Amino acid sequence: MFEAVLFDLDGTLADTAPDLGGAVNRLLHDEGRPQQALETLRPYTSQGVRGLLKAGFGVDPQHPEYENLARRFLDIYAQRLCQETRLFDGIPELLDDIEAMALPWGIVTNKRMRFTDPLVDLLQLTPRTKCVVSGDTTGEAKPSPLPILHACRLLGCAPERTLYVGDDRRDIVAGQAAGCTTVAVAYGYLGDSGPVQGWGADLIVDRPADLAAFLLKRVGRK
């Protein structure tokens, strides 16, 4: 019996790639570099600034220009936080189903609070989610289990009775380390961690409706 469901945000609940990719392309334009197709940038979205700057500029945090590019990228992104971002198809219905099962649900993301809180509000999820844990809420971000464990404390649920849902291998690593049942969403960004089948998740779903069906069989009320 599950007591709660926790979700990653980017690539799991919301398709944020158009706005994040747009911020990368604006920065590329400002630097006089060719822009990249969204589909090229999309797989790196769940890896945040580090992944997107690696994809767009070929730099990592050790590069001397990284900090300057990261600051400018985030400033651009802040201006277009929810211009094209949308919940994935099927997510509104999934959340309706979870609430009908009387399960609390929350968000655990590596996105910084500066962006998470306004984005969750703009997506009209603020009145519904029972907790929001950002990448800078605790002392560590995923793949550390600390953010998920913090969310479980906020919800008053046992980690072993909690489902953690994500689209990146580090989501699965964090969920497993926290003692949760883990779900990988094959419709998400998936990153560069190899095939989703090799991540070791307890369940892989191709669409949100598959997760609703899985929960309904185990919770048994709707």
C-alpha positions, 0 to 999 in steps of 0.5 A: 500500500502506497502512502504518497507519490513524489514526482520529479518536475522537468521531464516528468510532470512538465515539458520545460524543454521549450523554455530552457532550450529557448534560453540556451539558444538566446545565449548562443545568439548573443554569443554569435553562435549558431542556434541548436534544434530543440530536439538536440537540446531536449535530452539534456534538460533534466540535467539542468544548467550543467547539461544544457551548457554542455550541449550548447557550448561544450563547456563544463563547470571547470571551464573558465567561462562556465560561471559567466555563461551559467549566470546569464543563462539563468537570467534569460530563463527567468524571463521566460519561465513558463512561456511554452512550458506545459504539463505533459499530456496525461499528467492532469488526468494522472493527478486527478486520479491520484487525488481521487485515490486520496494519496498526497503527492509532492514534487522533488526537483533539482531545479532551484527554488528561485525557479521552482516555486513560481513555475509550480504556481504558473502551472497551477499546481500550487494549491494541489501539491502537498510539498515542493522540495527544490535543489537548494532546499536541503544540503544536497541535490539528487542523486542524494536521497536527502531531498526525497527523505525531506519530502517524506518527512513533510508529508509524514509518509514512510519512504518504503511506502512512497513512490518516486517518479522521474525521467533521469537515472539520478532520480532512480538512484536517489529514490532507491537510496531513500528506500522508495519504489521507483518509476522511470517515465519513458516519455521524459527526457532520459538524459545520457545515462543509457537505455531506461531499461538499464536504470534498475527502476521498479517500474517503467511507464510509457505514459502517465495513464500507465502509472495511474493504472499501476496505482489503482491496482495497489491502492484500490480506491478511486 
